[in-house]
Amino acid sequence: MAKAKLINPFTGRWRIVSMSAWDDYLDEEEPAFIEFGAKSGGEFHFGNVHGIMDSRVTTQDGQPAVE
């Protein structure tokens, strides 16, 4: 039996408002964010750091989660 595909409730750009080690540096170049694609992957930016990521939607304790 095929595994059901999960709809990604996290799709879109999310504002990072706090990071314990980076609070003074967070919005150095632009407002800090993490962005999830509709299927998988995404990107993030904080301070002068920009990167891409591999992510998957899953469930944890019956709730949507991202790995």
Helices and strands as residue ranges (DSSP letters): E 12-15, E 33-36, E 42-46, E 49-53, E 57-60, E 63-66
